[in-house]
Every structure is written in structure tokens, then in C-alpha cells.
């Protein structure tokens, strides 16, 4: 496996708005077999991310995607205090609190699949009426993550399923990036 460190923000703003923190040739048609791309914003966690990637691939082969995803989540560590991951309150929006959180600490103690951000209707460990933004995400990208999370949360509060709300939130996030000058190249 060849690992290439890439600028995930640039990729999300130019040709693959759904690029996560890690992509492989299996799910990403523009990568070569045996190639994995890792977003450099998450470079400090490279060893752990790659280890979990290999384990999740093994579990997916054996049990399928959904079961493997559930198996990769772990329970909250005993005596773990949620407030220890909150860095600061970014803003309030009515009853909603938006926090910048220690993404790496969440991945180490609560959920290895927490990246970019999330809210209480998707992540059971996020307190009610809260949205979390991962501090590992570069500051210039955080506003797009917030657009995504707020749009998704709003739709889910209105009864949309997570999958539908997530798809619409991806479109809203992409539009916000375009308004700020992102150019998507397609062929």
C-alpha cells in the first residue's frame, strides 16, 4: 500500500467534494490500485488512521459495510468527561450551541469515525442541541463543515432520514464552497 499525503481541503474545493480524510482505489476511481491518500490535516494521526483503515477493510470483507462500521465504534471510556473535549463555544444559534472540539481526543475515546463535525441527532454522545466542529479541520474549512452540519440537522429535525439529510447537506456545503470560489473540474 502506497500512502500519499494530500491537501484534502484543496481536493474538496476542486474536484472531489466528498473526499474524506482517507481515500483508496476501491472507492475512489481516480486512485491507482494499492494507493491510499491521506488528508495532511490528519497527518499527526496517520499511524492510527491507517491501522483502523486496514482493520475496517478486513471487517467489511467478512461482515459487510454496516456491521463493520458498528464494530469499529467503541463505547465511551469509563470516567470520560464529555466537557474535556470541548475547546470553546464558537456561537449560539437559538437553543443550539456550536462547539469547537478536540477531534483527536474524540477519536481516541469515543468514536474512531468522528471526523470534520457532527450533531446530536447523528452522534449519541453529542449532548442535545449541540453541534461539534473538529479542531483538526483547518480553520479555513470549518465554516463549510458548519454549513453541512446545520443544514443536515435542520432537515433531520423536520423528519428527513440521516442519509437523505446528509446528501442535501453535501449539496449545501458544495454550494457554499462555490460561492467562495471553489471550482469543480469534471470530465
Backbone as CSV, one residue per row, in Angstrom:
resi,resn,N_x,N_y,N_z,CA_x,CA_y,CA_z,C_x,C_y,C_z
1,UNK,0.841,-1.182,0.000,0.000,0.000,0.000,0.888,1.249,0.000
2,UNK,0.664,2.120,-0.965,1.382,3.396,-1.038,0.492,4.490,-0.449
3,UNK,1.024,5.246,0.514,0.261,6.312,1.147,0.787,7.653,0.639
4,UNK,-0.115,8.447,0.108,0.224,9.776,-0.391,-0.469,10.802,0.498
5,UNK,0.299,11.762,1.008,-0.248,12.820,1.846,-0.701,13.944,0.915
6,UNK,-1.964,14.357,1.056,-2.554,15.320,0.135,-3.242,16.463,0.889
7,UNK,-3.521,17.533,0.164,-4.260,18.672,0.701,-5.751,18.389,0.507
8,UNK,-6.375,17.830,1.525,-7.780,17.453,1.447,-8.688,18.637,1.174
9,UNK,-8.376,19.777,1.759,-9.187,20.981,1.532,-9.175,21.356,0.053
10,UNK,-8.016,21.307,-0.553,-7.908,21.637,-1.980,-8.673,20.617,-2.835
11,UNK,-8.558,19.360,-2.495,-9.274,18.322,-3.238,-10.781,18.549,-3.126
12,UNK,-11.263,18.830,-1.900,-12.698,19.056,-1.701,-13.177,20.314,-2.432
13,UNK,-12.288,21.254,-2.672,-12.662,22.503,-3.345,-12.432,22.485,-4.848
14,UNK,-11.833,21.435,-5.387,-11.535,21.453,-6.814,-12.156,20.306,-7.603
15,UNK,-12.057,19.083,-7.111,-12.582,18.014,-7.950,-13.296,16.892,-7.231
16,UNK,-13.271,16.848,-5.908,-13.974,15.773,-5.206,-14.499,16.312,-3.882
17,UNK,-15.688,16.872,-3.924,-16.262,17.479,-2.728,-16.572,16.457,-1.639
18,UNK,-16.556,15.180,-1.960,-16.833,14.158,-0.957,-15.571,13.443,-0.460
19,UNK,-14.402,13.958,-0.827,-13.156,13.387,-0.312,-13.156,13.545,1.204
20,UNK,-12.928,12.455,1.913,-12.895,12.500,3.378,-11.481,12.736,3.867
21,UNK,-11.064,11.984,4.845,-9.701,12.117,5.341,-8.785,11.072,4.728
22,UNK,-9.396,10.021,4.183,-8.633,8.929,3.611,-9.417,8.366,2.433
23,UNK,-8.728,8.131,1.338,-9.378,7.539,0.163,-8.493,6.422,-0.365
24,UNK,-9.144,5.402,-0.916,-8.383,4.321,-1.522,-8.915,4.039,-2.917
25,UNK,-8.209,3.224,-3.637,-8.553,2.908,-5.023,-9.863,2.123,-5.136
26,UNK,-10.291,1.487,-4.054,-11.508,0.694,-4.082,-12.741,1.586,-4.235
27,UNK,-12.763,2.703,-3.499,-13.921,3.599,-3.517,-13.688,4.904,-4.263
28,UNK,-12.485,5.116,-4.747,-12.150,6.380,-5.393,-11.541,6.068,-6.752
29,UNK,-12.317,6.224,-7.821,-11.881,5.760,-9.142,-10.628,6.433,-9.709
30,UNK,-10.281,7.606,-9.224,-9.094,8.278,-9.763,-7.789,7.843,-9.084
31,UNK,-7.861,6.967,-8.095,-6.648,6.448,-7.456,-6.235,5.130,-8.100
32,UNK,-4.952,4.864,-8.050,-4.410,3.623,-8.613,-4.537,2.486,-7.599
33,UNK,-4.595,1.255,-8.094,-4.630,0.113,-7.164,-3.454,0.156,-6.192
34,UNK,-3.763,-0.111,-4.933,-2.735,-0.113,-3.893,-2.407,1.260,-3.347
35,UNK,-3.092,2.285,-3.826,-2.798,3.663,-3.416,-3.839,4.166,-2.420
36,UNK,-3.368,4.885,-1.406,-4.225,5.497,-0.401,-3.799,6.946,-0.255
37,UNK,-4.781,7.851,-0.230,-4.494,9.266,0.005,-5.003,9.643,1.385
38,UNK,-4.159,10.358,2.130,-4.485,10.817,3.478,-4.428,12.334,3.519
39,UNK,-5.480,12.952,4.025,-5.537,14.403,4.189,-4.458,14.839,5.181
40,UNK,-3.613,15.771,4.772,-2.492,16.181,5.622,-2.932,16.847,6.924
41,UNK,-4.157,17.344,6.990,-4.641,17.919,8.243,-4.671,16.859,9.352
42,UNK,-4.735,15.581,8.949,-4.824,14.474,9.907,-3.512,13.683,9.996
43,UNK,-2.444,14.260,9.511,-1.146,13.581,9.457,-0.667,13.114,10.829
44,UNK,-0.933,13.883,11.866,-0.499,13.502,13.216,-1.117,12.179,13.667
45,UNK,-2.221,11.783,13.043,-2.913,10.549,13.404,-2.714,9.449,12.366
46,UNK,-1.753,9.618,11.492,-1.536,8.707,10.361,-1.480,7.244,10.777
47,UNK,-0.656,6.919,11.743,-0.466,5.522,12.136,-1.784,4.894,12.585
48,UNK,-2.526,5.591,13.428,-3.802,5.080,13.937,-4.839,4.990,12.819
49,UNK,-4.908,6.007,11.981,-5.883,6.021,10.887,-5.631,4.855,9.935
50,UNK,-4.381,4.623,9.575,-4.062,3.524,8.663,-4.334,2.163,9.299
51,UNK,-4.048,2.049,10.579,-4.322,0.799,11.283,-5.832,0.517,11.293
52,UNK,-6.624,1.534,11.588,-8.079,1.359,11.600,-8.620,1.120,10.193
53,UNK,-8.007,1.736,9.209,-8.406,1.514,7.815,-8.225,0.034,7.455
54,UNK,-7.069,-0.514,7.787,-6.803,-1.922,7.480,-7.778,-2.840,8.212
55,UNK,-8.044,-2.531,9.481,-8.982,-3.342,10.262,-10.393,-3.224,9.696
56,UNK,-10.816,-2.037,9.313,-12.170,-1.879,8.771,-12.318,-2.613,7.442
57,UNK,-11.284,-2.606,6.612,-11.324,-3.347,5.340,-11.483,-4.843,5.599
58,UNK,-10.759,-5.341,6.604,-10.848,-6.756,6.960,-12.268,-7.094,7.424
59,UNK,-12.815,-6.246,8.293,-14.162,-6.487,8.810,-15.224,-6.368,7.716
60,UNK,-15.041,-5.423,6.792,-16.012,-5.264,5.703,-16.059,-6.499,4.813
61,UNK,-14.901,-7.072,4.554,-14.867,-8.291,3.740,-15.625,-9.420,4.420
62,UNK,-15.481,-9.488,5.737,-16.090,-10.589,6.488,-17.562,-10.355,6.823
63,UNK,-17.929,-9.097,7.185,-19.271,-8.845,7.708,-20.109,-7.855,6.898
64,UNK,-19.526,-7.169,5.930,-20.254,-6.136,5.194,-20.061,-4.769,5.822
65,UNK,-20.404,-3.740,5.074,-20.117,-2.361,5.465,-20.805,-1.940,6.768
66,UNK,-22.115,-2.086,6.849,-22.862,-1.589,8.014,-22.417,-2.249,9.315
67,UNK,-22.277,-3.564,9.303,-21.861,-4.267,10.521,-20.422,-3.888,10.889
68,UNK,-19.552,-3.774,9.891,-18.163,-3.387,10.162,-18.102,-1.994,10.781
69,UNK,-18.914,-1.078,10.269,-18.942,0.290,10.804,-19.335,0.277,12.275
70,UNK,-20.362,-0.498,12.617,-20.790,-0.593,14.017,-19.713,-1.244,14.877
71,UNK,-19.044,-2.233,14.343,-17.997,-2.928,15.096,-16.800,-2.018,15.370
72,UNK,-16.567,-1.056,14.482,-15.417,-0.162,14.636,-15.676,0.946,15.666
73,UNK,-16.921,1.196,15.994,-17.229,2.190,17.029,-16.955,1.540,18.384
74,UNK,-16.584,2.356,19.337,-16.415,1.790,20.665,-17.167,2.613,21.686
75,UNK,-17.328,2.032,22.851,-18.104,2.678,23.906,-17.266,3.749,24.590
76,UNK,-17.981,4.676,25.194,-17.328,5.756,25.926,-16.494,5.158,27.050
77,UNK,-15.250,5.603,27.138,-14.364,5.133,28.194,-14.951,5.517,29.562
78,UNK,-14.802,4.640,30.538,-15.308,4.945,31.880,-14.638,6.209,32.399
79,UNK,-15.415,6.970,33.136,-14.950,8.228,33.740,-14.570,9.289,32.710
80,UNK,-14.916,9.067,31.451,-14.615,10.073,30.434,-15.619,11.205,30.537
81,UNK,-15.137,12.411,30.590,-15.983,13.593,30.708,-16.072,14.274,29.344
82,UNK,-17.288,14.361,28.827,-17.510,14.986,27.524,-16.931,16.395,27.490
83,UNK,-17.073,17.133,28.576,-16.596,18.523,28.572,-15.088,18.643,28.391
84,UNK,-14.339,17.550,28.579,-12.885,17.628,28.395,-12.490,17.724,26.929
85,UNK,-13.427,17.502,26.029,-13.087,17.589,24.605,-13.507,18.925,24.001
86,UNK,-14.253,19.710,24.740,-14.710,20.997,24.225,-13.607,22.036,24.384
87,UNK,-13.274,22.699,23.282,-12.246,23.740,23.304,-12.878,25.088,23.596
88,UNK,-13.903,25.415,22.793,-14.595,26.679,23.057,-15.957,26.671,22.367
89,UNK,-16.831,27.493,22.899,-18.136,27.710,22.297,-17.922,28.705,21.160
90,UNK,-18.186,28.266,19.940,-17.995,29.143,18.782,-19.130,30.144,18.644
91,UNK,-20.358,29.644,18.832,-21.509,30.544,18.797,-22.756,29.820,19.248
92,UNK,-23.779,30.609,19.493,-25.104,30.093,19.822,-26.036,30.486,18.691
93,UNK,-26.960,29.593,18.411,-27.967,29.852,17.400,-29.291,29.388,17.991
94,UNK,-30.009,30.282,18.619,-31.198,29.901,19.375,-30.787,29.013,20.529
95,UNK,-31.417,27.819,20.639,-31.059,26.860,21.694,-29.810,26.053,21.356
96,UNK,-29.331,26.182,20.143,-28.220,25.373,19.651,-26.870,25.977,20.046
97,UNK,-25.980,25.124,20.554,-24.609,25.534,20.889,-23.667,24.875,19.893
98,UNK,-22.757,25.654,19.349,-21.791,25.146,18.380,-20.411,25.230,19.019
99,UNK,-19.808,24.046,19.201,-18.523,23.959,19.903,-17.408,23.516,18.959
100,UNK,-16.230,24.075,19.160,-15.007,23.546,18.570,-14.527,22.484,19.552
101,UNK,-14.264,21.286,19.048,-13.908,20.165,19.927,-12.592,19.520,19.502
102,UNK,-11.997,18.796,20.427,-10.743,18.080,20.181,-11.049,16.789,19.425
103,UNK,-10.988,16.863,18.114,-11.335,15.721,17.275,-10.508,14.489,17.584
104,UNK,-9.237,14.686,17.761,-8.368,13.528,18.024,-8.754,12.832,19.332
105,UNK,-9.067,13.602,20.346,-9.459,13.021,21.636,-10.780,12.255,21.499
106,UNK,-11.690,12.767,20.658,-12.948,12.053,20.407,-12.645,10.713,19.738
107,UNK,-11.761,10.749,18.733,-11.424,9.511,18.018,-10.731,8.501,18.920
108,UNK,-9.996,8.976,19.917,-9.288,8.083,20.824,-10.180,7.538,21.945
109,UNK,-11.255,8.255,22.302,-12.053,7.877,23.466,-13.513,7.555,23.206
110,UNK,-14.055,8.063,22.111,-15.484,7.893,21.873,-15.807,7.184,20.575
111,UNK,-15.188,7.635,19.494,-15.613,7.170,18.184,-14.483,7.348,17.174
112,UNK,-13.892,6.261,16.708,-12.784,6.382,15.749,-13.229,6.933,14.392
113,UNK,-14.540,7.013,14.164,-15.052,7.508,12.888,-15.546,8.946,12.940
114,UNK,-15.263,9.681,14.008,-15.679,11.076,14.094,-14.647,11.944,13.371
115,UNK,-15.066,12.523,12.257,-14.197,13.433,11.500,-15.016,14.621,11.030
116,UNK,-14.416,15.761,10.986,-14.994,17.005,10.478,-15.989,17.621,11.457
117,UNK,-17.062,16.939,11.785,-18.050,17.513,12.688,-19.234,16.591,12.840
118,UNK,-20.166,16.997,13.681,-21.350,16.194,13.895,-22.311,16.889,14.840
119,UNK,-23.491,16.310,14.986,-24.502,16.879,15.869,-25.233,15.770,16.616
120,UNK,-26.060,16.194,17.542,-26.704,15.264,18.480,-27.690,14.282,17.847
121,UNK,-28.217,14.581,16.678,-29.149,13.634,16.067,-28.439,12.492,15.333
122,UNK,-27.143,12.634,15.140,-26.366,11.575,14.488,-25.474,10.850,15.500
123,UNK,-24.816,11.600,16.358,-23.886,11.022,17.330,-24.523,11.050,18.716
124,UNK,-24.791,9.893,19.279,-25.475,9.797,20.571,-24.691,10.432,21.713
125,UNK,-23.384,10.530,21.592,-22.578,11.107,22.660,-22.533,12.637,22.610
126,UNK,-23.014,13.241,21.549,-23.086,14.702,21.475,-24.334,15.136,22.237
127,UNK,-24.176,16.009,23.234,-25.343,16.439,24.016,-26.421,17.099,23.149
128,UNK,-27.653,16.978,23.602,-28.796,17.552,22.881,-28.553,19.040,22.610
129,UNK,-28.960,19.466,21.429,-28.839,20.856,20.984,-27.392,21.327,20.835
130,UNK,-26.498,20.387,20.494,-25.117,20.767,20.237,-24.667,20.284,18.868
131,UNK,-23.798,21.094,18.269,-23.085,20.759,17.036,-21.611,20.865,17.375
132,UNK,-20.833,19.885,16.953,-19.398,19.889,17.206,-18.639,20.025,15.895
133,UNK,-17.609,20.862,15.923,-16.709,21.036,14.790,-15.326,20.557,15.228
134,UNK,-14.755,19.640,14.477,-13.454,19.013,14.760,-12.336,20.045,14.599
135,UNK,-11.536,20.226,15.634,-10.440,21.209,15.564,-9.315,20.788,14.626
136,UNK,-9.285,19.530,14.225,-8.254,19.075,13.289,-8.487,19.669,11.902
137,UNK,-9.735,19.972,11.601,-10.078,20.599,10.325,-9.438,21.988,10.289
138,UNK,-8.841,22.330,9.166,-8.194,23.636,9.055,-9.214,24.753,9.270
139,UNK,-8.802,25.830,9.916,-9.735,26.932,10.190,-10.470,27.437,8.942
140,UNK,-9.819,27.487,7.800,-10.484,27.997,6.595,-11.587,27.067,6.092
141,UNK,-11.593,25.808,6.545,-12.605,24.860,6.099,-13.759,24.705,7.093
142,UNK,-13.578,25.153,8.304,-14.577,24.929,9.354,-15.946,25.509,9.005
143,UNK,-15.981,26.640,8.337,-17.277,27.241,8.017,-18.098,26.346,7.094
144,UNK,-17.444,25.587,6.216,-18.159,24.683,5.316,-18.683,23.460,6.063
145,UNK,-17.917,23.020,7.041,-18.364,21.900,7.873,-19.600,22.339,8.661
146,UNK,-19.567,23.568,9.154,-20.711,24.081,9.901,-21.947,24.209,9.009
147,UNK,-21.770,24.680,7.782,-22.895,24.740,6.841,-23.503,23.351,6.696
148,UNK,-22.653,22.361,6.486,-23.114,20.981,6.320,-23.899,20.511,7.549
149,UNK,-23.297,20.653,8.727,-23.917,20.132,9.945,-25.245,20.823,10.252
150,UNK,-25.312,22.131,10.087,-26.550,22.849,10.374,-27.654,22.502,9.380
151,UNK,-27.296,22.363,8.119,-28.275,22.004,7.095,-28.819,20.602,7.369
152,UNK,-27.919,19.677,7.642,-28.308,18.294,7.935,-29.197,18.226,9.177
153,UNK,-28.796,18.902,10.229,-29.558,18.906,11.473,-30.962,19.457,11.244
154,UNK,-31.065,20.553,10.515,-32.357,21.161,10.234,-33.289,20.188,9.515
155,UNK,-32.762,19.502,8.511,-33.585,18.548,7.767,-33.991,17.347,8.629
156,UNK,-33.073,16.883,9.457,-33.399,15.751,10.332,-34.439,16.151,11.373
157,UNK,-34.379,17.386,11.861,-35.389,17.857,12.809,-36.771,17.897,12.157
158,UNK,-36.782,18.048,10.832,-38.048,18.083,10.088,-38.497,16.690,9.646
159,UNK,-37.735,15.647,10.037,-38.163,14.286,9.761,-37.417,13.559,8.651
160,UNK,-36.473,14.209,7.978,-35.702,13.524,6.938,-34.793,12.483,7.583
161,UNK,-34.551,11.418,6.855,-33.608,10.401,7.334,-32.200,10.976,7.287
162,UNK,-31.298,10.356,8.028,-29.909,10.806,8.003,-29.352,10.766,6.583
163,UNK,-29.557,9.666,5.865,-28.983,9.540,4.523,-29.468,10.642,3.585
164,UNK,-30.768,10.923,3.605,-31.295,11.988,2.754,-30.768,13.354,3.193
165,UNK,-30.816,13.616,4.494,-30.343,14.898,5.015,-28.862,15.100,4.714
166,UNK,-28.095,14.033,4.810,-26.658,14.109,4.536,-26.402,14.454,3.070
167,UNK,-27.146,13.847,2.180,-26.993,14.155,0.751,-27.312,15.619,0.461
168,UNK,-28.402,16.123,1.018,-28.754,17.536,0.829,-27.708,18.449,1.469
169,UNK,-27.193,18.056,2.626,-26.167,18.852,3.303,-24.879,18.892,2.488
170,UNK,-24.540,17.779,1.837,-23.374,17.778,0.944,-23.553,18.809,-0.165
171,UNK,-24.768,18.865,-0.740,-25.039,19.833,-1.810,-24.949,21.269,-1.284
172,UNK,-25.483,21.510,-0.081,-25.414,22.853,0.507,-23.972,23.251,0.795
173,UNK,-23.192,22.297,1.284,-21.776,22.562,1.561,-21.031,22.881,0.259
174,UNK,-21.291,22.104,-0.764,-20.646,22.321,-2.065,-21.007,23.703,-2.614
175,UNK,-22.254,24.083,-2.488,-22.688,25.405,-2.951,-21.991,26.520,-2.174
176,UNK,-21.829,26.350,-0.865,-21.121,27.350,-0.052,-19.665,27.471,-0.505
177,UNK,-19.041,26.347,-0.803,-17.660,26.369,-1.294,-17.597,27.098,-2.646
178,UNK,-18.564,26.843,-3.511,-18.603,27.510,-4.824,-18.749,29.019,-4.675
179,UNK,-19.635,29.441,-3.771,-19.830,30.881,-3.542,-18.523,31.554,-3.151
180,UNK,-17.671,30.790,-2.461,-16.381,31.335,-2.029,-15.256,31.089,-3.028
181,UNK,-15.599,30.612,-4.210,-14.594,30.491,-5.264,-14.101,29.095,-5.597
182,UNK,-14.647,28.077,-4.940,-14.235,26.706,-5.296,-14.651,26.430,-6.738
183,UNK,-13.773,25.787,-7.458,-14.058,25.443,-8.861,-13.925,23.932,-8.985
184,UNK,-15.021,23.297,-9.402,-15.021,21.861,-9.559,-14.757,21.483,-11.003
185,UNK,-13.728,20.705,-11.201,-13.360,20.238,-12.529,-13.989,18.879,-12.729
186,UNK,-14.733,18.725,-13.793,-15.331,17.420,-14.116,-15.049,17.087,-15.554
187,UNK,-15.036,15.823,-15.850,-14.897,15.400,-17.259,-15.751,14.229,-17.570
